[in-house]
Amino acid sequence: MKSFRVKRRDGRPHPAKSGTVQPRPAEDRSAVKPDARPREQHNVKPENRFEPKSAPRILARREGALPAEHLPVILEVAPNADYALLDSGAGQKLEQYGPYRIVRPEGQAIWQKALPARDWERADAIFTGDTDEEGIGRWRFPKTPLGETWPMKHDGIDYLGRFTSFRHVGVFPEQASHWDHMADLIAAARRPVKVLNLFGYTGLASLVAARAGAEVTHVDASKKAIGWARENQEIAGLGAKPIRWIVDDAVKFAEREERRGSRYDIILFDPPAYGRGPKGEVWQLFEDLPDLTDLCRSILTPKPLAVVLTAYSIRASFFAIHALMRDTFAGMGGKVESGELIIREKSVGRALSTSLFSRWVA
């Protein structure tokens, strides 16, 4: 199912309407949703009823040798001109996003802050999480009131940062390692490359792929996220690049692509722990990830380049998704690399782990 980001995909925001699934949470990516079951619907118009989940995919262990393995792999994002983790500690993190210093919660920052209080007090925006407010109302601006959006860059690509209700700002900088790796694969292929970006959120990965020369299909369950992604495409000056923006459930979209015979060279998927599709389809990571991973294999071209899985908010080791990826891609050769994505602090160099990942590379 496509992007199930539940008010913020598992925390992360998909700027989305109620009923749509929203982006995932980066900060407290360990948040657990209290009730994953769909509530009963009474007196609901037929067109508004939840669609049932697809029938379980019949999975069988793939034949053939397991891919080679490389682990643990720690992919690191260091401070740069576009983004920097300035400091963290006491359950918070201080970040520089373009011109703004931003303070947000960070559950994994169980150590103490390294920078003095005066540096934290210079923040331009602080996420309060005030449940009596919505959107930008959940932020406090100590210096000057700021607008909802502001211009940002990633490696020369312009896009919009946005203060959302779910503490997120529209980009997950730790993913930059995957984006760079993908762009290198596209450039080295020296042939047309098709990329599928599931749970694509606001589109930075899709823009990186399109700029590198790929034809991109971007899928997300949130209409607002897709609208934001389209806006980013125009701001980046990439409006002429071939990107299909699709509001859909990730699993159902992949199932249709399998039936239609559509194939991709690179697939990125970044599912939440829990979420709903645009028609109420329920996503549970541990139940549904094996099916979706198998689907991804089934819609690869005969000479694929890579499949990249990132997992937030799960109570598991990267060894779990590593084993899943090796089993799924048995008989295809290549290598499975798994580990963690981290961001390196500018203050004293501590590493903040943000997510687990596993990727198969031909």
Secondary structure, 3 states (H helix, E strand, C coil): CCCCCCCCHHHCCCCCCCCCCCCCCCCCCCCCCCCCCCCCCCCCCHHHCCCCCCCCCCCCCCCCCCCEEEEEEEEEECCCCCEEEEEEECCEEEEEECCEEEEEECCCCCCCCCCCHHHHCCCCEEECCCCCCCHHHHEECCCCCCCCEEEEEECCEEEEEECCCCCCCCCCHHHHHHHHHHHHHHHHHCCCCEEEEECCCCCHHHHHHHHCCCEEEEEECCHHHHHHHHHHHHHCCCCCCCEEEEECCHHHHHHHHHHHCCCECEEEECCCCEEECCCCCEEEHHHHHHHHHHHHHHCECCCCCEEEEEECCCCCCHHHHHHHHHHHCCCCCCEEEEEEEEEEECCCCCEEEEEEEEEEEC
